[in-house]
């Protein structure tokens, strides 16, 4: 088994940080807006931020 290169480690670190930021924002909004189904889905499914961005863009409750 080969070791990861510095570039691979850097890319993995960036991907993890990217995903955590989007997941945190989406989970916060889903919890605050009383959307437990979205909260559970976002918590369980890891999509590198893609599902979180879709939720934030299209499915969160719009506030006036």
C-alpha positions in Angstrom: 0.0 0.0 0.0 1.5 3.3 -1.0 1.5 6.4 1.1 -0.4 9.5 0.1 1.5 12.3 -1.5 1.5 15.8 -0.1 -0.8 16.9 -2.9 -3.3 14.1 -2.1 -3.3 15.0 1.6 -3.8 18.7 0.8 -6.7 18.0 -1.6 -8.3 15.6 1.0 -7.9 18.3 3.7 -9.5 20.9 1.5 -12.4 18.6 0.6 -13.0 17.8 4.3 -13.0 21.5 5.3 -15.3 22.3 2.3 -17.7 19.6 3.2 -17.8 20.5 6.9 -18.5 24.2 6.2 -21.5 23.4 3.9 -22.7 20.6 6.2 -22.6 22.9 9.2 -24.5 25.7 7.5 -27.2 23.3 6.1 -27.6 21.5 9.4 -28.0 24.8 11.3 -30.6 26.1 8.8 -32.6 22.8 8.8 -32.6 22.6 12.6 -33.6 26.3 13.0 -36.4 26.0 10.4 -37.9 22.8 11.9 -37.1 20.5 9.0 -36.1 17.2 10.8 -36.2 15.0 7.6 -33.7 17.3 5.9 -31.6 17.4 9.1 -31.3 13.6 9.3 -30.6 13.3 5.6 -27.9 15.9 5.7 -26.4 14.4 8.8 -26.2 10.9 7.4 -25.5 11.3 3.7 -22.0 12.6 2.9 -21.8 14.2 -0.6 -18.8 16.6 -0.2 -21.2 19.5 0.1 -23.3 18.8 -2.9 -26.5 17.8 -1.1 -26.0 20.7 1.3 -25.7 23.2 -1.5 -28.8 21.8 -3.1 -30.7 22.1 0.1 -29.6 25.6 0.8 -30.3 26.7 -2.8 -33.7 25.1 -3.4 -35.3 23.5 -0.3 -34.8 25.6 2.8 -37.8 27.6 3.9 -37.8 31.1 2.5 -38.1 33.8 5.2 -39.4 37.2 4.5 
